[in-house]
Amino acid sequence: MDAFTRVEGVVCPLDRGDVDTDQIIPKQFLKRLGRTGFADALFYDWRFGEGGAPRADFVLNQPRYSGASILVAGANFGCGSSREHAVWALRDMGFAVVLAPGFADIFASNALANGLLAARLDEPALAALAGRVEATPGYTATVDLGTQRVRGSDGFEAGLSVDPETRRRLLEGLDDIGLILQHEAAIRRYEATHWPR
């Protein structure tokens, strides 16, 4: 996993709370074996109508949010089933950060395992940021994990809340395998003595 330090990019507002993983990636798209190829299925039922026609009123179909890398969402983001595909779809669409007042535990774990920063932003700051994003086409922000701050292109600034262990692992680029390999010398010592015993 690549180390995560900071992301600067277009911000996309998703003004919905309790967004569950079934909406992030509907069940019919879970047949793929790899972690890529899910961008077209992200929020499929909200993005597309009858016959697969894009819904013009959904944020991801609006040109002003094209190429967004920061998603601003409501509370309890990623609730529902434990499907890791939800994180894969967000990453595949280009999102590196999701800012919300809170996240479902399993979604947060899946985000960490896949290098997606799920950072908590309190509701007043989130509302202020979302309002600025909606008022300014092409609004950009920088999310800095080192300082735990989000800074908007117009001077907006707020602190982020990130679990200390999550922060450390993302800054060091440690997925689950990388975390285990930090103990490689001890593992090799154990293996060298275990089999002869």
Secondary structure, 3 states (H helix, E strand, C coil): CCCCCEEEEEEEEECCCCCEHHHHCCHHHCCCCCCCCCHHHCCHHHHECHHHCECCCCHHHCHHHCCCCEEEECCCECECCCCCHHHHHHHHHCCCEEEECCECHHHHHHHHHCCCEEEECCHHHHHHHHHHHHHCCCCEEEEECCCCEEEECCCCEEECECCHHHHHHHHHCCCHHHHHHCCHHHHHHHHHHHCCC
